[in-house]
Amino acid sequence: MLPINGSSEVVPTLQLSKLSNLSHLSMSGNFFIHLPPVALLNLFHLKELHLNRLDKLVKIDSRTVPCSQLLGEQ
């Protein structure tokens, strides 16, 4: 699992785009305000995503995580 910790309000999309084999990601405890549609775009093998304690998060774009991924469908 890769934990992303920091005080930034911006999701590090450029860095995440280079981790296409990542299967577990924790973004918990950050100050992100918005998860844009490109945030998880290249994470083709992502199986587990933790979004706990995101107190400033006000929006997750519906295109960020397709419904089929949320339901565990292939």
N, CA, C and O of each residue as an XYZ file, in Angstrom:
296
protein
N       0.845     -1.175      0.000
C       0.000      0.000      0.000
C       0.885      1.231      0.000
O       1.881      1.299      0.720
N       0.508      2.201     -0.817
C       1.222      3.466     -0.868
C       0.406      4.511     -0.120
O      -0.694      4.853     -0.552
N       0.926      5.026      1.000
C       0.225      6.109      1.679
C       0.672      7.449      1.101
O       1.862      7.663      0.869
N      -0.271      8.339      0.873
C       0.051      9.700      0.435
C      -0.301     10.607      1.595
O      -1.467     10.732      1.967
N       0.708     11.236      2.161
C       0.511     12.120      3.305
C       1.057     13.491      2.962
O       2.097     13.604      2.314
N       0.380     14.506      3.382
C       0.873     15.845      3.134
C      -0.129     16.890      3.539
O      -1.219     16.585      4.022
N       0.260     18.134      3.335
C      -0.601     19.240      3.719
C      -1.180     19.956      2.502
O      -1.842     20.984      2.641
N      -0.935     19.423      1.324
C      -1.420     20.051      0.101
C      -2.921     19.817     -0.080
O      -3.460     18.792      0.338
N      -3.576     20.780     -0.705
C      -4.990     20.641     -1.031
C      -5.181     20.082     -2.430
O      -6.312     19.877     -2.871
N      -4.074     19.832     -3.135
C      -4.129     19.372     -4.520
C      -3.645     17.922     -4.602
O      -2.579     17.588     -4.083
N      -4.421     17.078     -5.245
C      -4.048     15.678     -5.444
C      -2.855     15.626     -6.409
O      -2.892     16.273     -7.455
N      -1.804     14.874     -6.080
C      -0.619     14.796     -6.953
C      -0.860     13.908     -8.174
O      -0.299     12.817     -8.271
N      -1.688     14.371     -9.097
C      -2.101     13.556    -10.241
C      -0.948     13.170    -11.149
O      -0.927     12.052    -11.663
N       0.009     14.058    -11.361
C       1.145     13.738    -12.226
C       1.955     12.579    -11.646
O       2.333     11.661    -12.374
N       2.217     12.617    -10.360
C       2.974     11.551     -9.709
C       2.186     10.245     -9.718
O       2.756      9.184     -9.974
N       0.894     10.308     -9.444
C       0.064      9.102     -9.438
C      -0.025      8.469    -10.821
O      -0.118      7.247    -10.938
N       0.004      9.284    -11.863
C      -0.128      8.758    -13.225
C       1.031      7.843    -13.612
O       0.920      7.064    -14.559
N       2.119      7.934    -12.899
C       3.297      7.111    -13.196
C       3.299      5.784    -12.439
O       4.239      4.999    -12.567
N       2.261      5.533    -11.657
C       2.203      4.336    -10.804
C       1.142      3.363    -11.305
O       0.293      2.927    -10.528
N       1.178      3.022    -12.572
C       0.122      2.224    -13.194
C      -0.031      0.819    -12.594
O      -1.089      0.210    -12.749
N       0.980      0.298    -11.925
C       0.890     -1.042    -11.333
C       0.456     -1.025     -9.865
O       0.385     -2.072     -9.222
N       0.172      0.153     -9.346
C      -0.226      0.291     -7.946
C      -1.562     -0.412     -7.702
O      -2.518     -0.217     -8.453
N      -1.622     -1.227     -6.652
C      -2.866     -1.951     -6.370
C      -3.577     -1.445     -5.109
O      -4.783     -1.647     -4.968
N      -2.862     -0.797     -4.200
C      -3.449     -0.300     -2.957
C      -2.964      1.130     -2.719
O      -1.767      1.408     -2.788
N      -3.903      2.028     -2.439
C      -3.563      3.434     -2.249
C      -4.361      3.999     -1.083
O      -5.577      3.820     -1.003
N      -3.666      4.682     -0.182
C      -4.325      5.371      0.917
C      -4.099      6.868      0.769
O      -2.962      7.340      0.783
N      -5.191      7.607      0.626
C      -5.127      9.068      0.556
C      -5.703      9.670      1.838
O      -5.987     10.866      1.899
N      -5.870      8.840      2.846
C      -6.501      9.231      4.106
C      -5.710     10.303      4.837
O      -4.482     10.349      4.766
N      -6.434     11.160      5.537
C      -5.812     12.151      6.397
C      -5.202     13.334      5.680
O      -4.423     14.071      6.284
N      -5.523     13.546      4.422
C      -4.986     14.673      3.669
C      -5.954     15.845      3.680
O      -7.042     15.768      4.251
N      -5.540     16.925      3.042
C      -6.342     18.145      3.005
C      -6.927     18.400      1.621
O      -7.238     19.540      1.276
N      -7.077     17.346      0.832
C      -7.623     17.491     -0.512
C      -9.036     18.057     -0.444
O      -9.840     17.667      0.402
N      -9.321     18.987     -1.356
C     -10.642     19.596     -1.444
C     -11.477     18.900     -2.509
O     -12.699     18.813     -2.393
N     -10.808     18.404     -3.548
C     -11.504     17.859     -4.716
C     -10.683     16.723     -5.302
O      -9.464     16.842     -5.423
N     -11.325     15.629     -5.666
C     -10.666     14.552     -6.407
C     -11.096     14.693     -7.863
O     -12.224     14.346     -8.213
N     -10.197     15.206     -8.724
C     -10.548     15.434    -10.121
C     -10.646     14.132    -10.904
O     -10.164     13.098    -10.442
N     -11.268     14.167    -12.093
C     -11.437     12.949    -12.887
C     -10.127     12.291    -13.289
O     -10.097     11.083    -13.523
N      -9.059     13.046    -13.373
C      -7.775     12.468    -13.791
C      -6.962     11.915    -12.625
O      -5.879     11.371    -12.843
N      -7.456     12.039    -11.396
C      -6.691     11.646    -10.213
C      -6.250     10.185    -10.239
O      -5.132      9.873     -9.829
N      -7.102      9.296    -10.710
C      -6.803      7.861    -10.687
C      -6.773      7.264    -12.088
O      -6.874      6.049    -12.258
N      -6.635      8.120    -13.077
C      -6.776      7.729    -14.474
C      -5.907      6.553    -14.890
O      -6.403      5.649    -15.562
N      -4.651      6.527    -14.525
C      -3.732      5.477    -14.984
C      -3.506      4.361    -13.973
O      -2.606      3.541    -14.154
N      -4.288      4.317    -12.938
C      -4.111      3.279    -11.916
C      -4.939      2.056    -12.306
O      -5.961      1.749    -11.692
N      -4.474      1.379    -13.331
C      -5.201      0.268    -13.942
C      -5.371     -0.937    -13.019
O      -6.327     -1.697    -13.173
N      -4.466     -1.121    -12.067
C      -4.498     -2.297    -11.188
C      -4.982     -1.969     -9.781
O      -4.868     -2.795     -8.875
N      -5.520     -0.768     -9.595
C      -5.971     -0.351     -8.267
C      -7.134     -1.224     -7.798
O      -8.168     -1.313     -8.461
N      -6.947     -1.861     -6.652
C      -7.976     -2.732     -6.080
C      -8.524     -2.175     -4.781
O      -9.647     -2.489     -4.387
N      -7.731     -1.349     -4.116
C      -8.135     -0.843     -2.810
C      -7.763      0.630     -2.702
O      -6.620      1.011     -2.954
N      -8.733      1.451     -2.328
C      -8.527      2.888     -2.193
C      -9.103      3.335     -0.855
O     -10.281      3.114     -0.575
N      -8.272      3.963     -0.035
C      -8.708      4.455      1.274
C      -8.837      5.973      1.216
O      -7.889      6.677      0.869
N     -10.025      6.463      1.561
C     -10.303      7.898      1.556
C     -10.877      8.338      2.897
O     -11.835      9.110      2.943
N     -10.298      7.851      3.980
C     -10.774      8.180      5.323
C     -10.190      9.512      5.793
O      -9.121      9.927      5.346
N     -10.891     10.158      6.677
C     -10.428     11.390      7.337
C      -9.993     12.471      6.343
O      -8.945     13.092      6.520
N     -10.786     12.692      5.313
C     -10.542     13.774      4.364
C     -11.502     14.906      4.716
O     -12.494     15.136      4.024
N     -11.192     15.603      5.800
C     -12.109     16.578      6.383
C     -12.432     17.754      5.470
O     -13.502     18.350      5.598
N     -11.535     18.101      4.554
C     -11.766     19.247      3.672
C     -12.364     18.853      2.322
O     -12.699     19.721      1.516
N     -12.497     17.563      2.073
C     -13.005     17.096      0.784
C     -14.468     17.489      0.621
O     -15.313     17.160      1.454
N     -14.751     18.204     -0.473
C     -16.122     18.629     -0.736
C     -16.666     18.047     -2.033
O     -17.874     18.078     -2.270
N     -15.769     17.508     -2.884
C     -16.247     17.006     -4.171
C     -15.380     15.856     -4.678
O     -14.151     15.939     -4.683
N     -16.042     14.786     -5.102
C     -15.392     13.715     -5.845
C     -16.102     13.667     -7.192
O     -17.282     13.325     -7.270
N     -15.386     14.005     -8.232
C     -15.985     14.003     -9.565
C     -16.458     12.598     -9.898
O     -15.747     11.631     -9.625
N     -17.628     12.467    -10.474
C     -18.197     11.150    -10.777
C     -17.356     10.352    -11.760
O     -17.493      9.132    -11.842
N     -16.486     11.026    -12.508
C     -15.616     10.331    -13.459
C     -14.298      9.877    -12.828
O     -13.497      9.214    -13.485
N     -14.068     10.229    -11.561
C     -12.820      9.853    -10.890
C     -12.720      8.350    -10.715
O     -11.690      7.755    -11.029
N     -13.780      7.730    -10.216
C     -13.821      6.286    -10.015
C     -15.088      5.770    -10.690
O     -16.190      6.018    -10.202
N     -14.944      5.055    -11.809
C     -16.131      4.525    -12.480
C     -16.933      3.616    -11.559
O     -16.367      2.934    -10.705
N     -18.245      3.609    -11.733
C     -19.121      2.786    -10.891
C     -18.720      1.315    -10.914
O     -18.828      0.635     -9.893
N     -18.260      0.812    -12.055
C     -17.872     -0.594    -12.133
C     -16.711     -0.895    -11.201
O     -16.624     -2.001    -10.667
N     -15.801      0.081    -10.991
C     -14.698     -0.132    -10.067
C     -15.205     -0.120     -8.634
O     -14.736     -0.898     -7.803
N     -16.158      0.755     -8.338
C     -16.703      0.806     -6.990
C     -17.402     -0.483     -6.626
O     -17.392     -0.899     -5.467
N     -18.015     -1.122     -7.623
C     -18.738     -2.359     -7.383
C     -17.871     -3.598     -7.504
O     -18.327     -4.712     -7.246
N     -16.613     -3.402     -7.901
C     -15.699     -4.529     -8.026
C     -15.892     -5.325     -9.295
O     -15.444     -6.469     -9.368
N     -16.541     -4.766    -10.294
C     -16.753     -5.455    -11.558
C     -15.510     -5.320    -12.442
O     -14.720     -4.389    -12.283
N     -15.354     -6.239    -13.350
C     -14.207     -6.200    -14.275
C     -14.583     -5.502    -15.544
O     -13.754     -5.369    -16.444
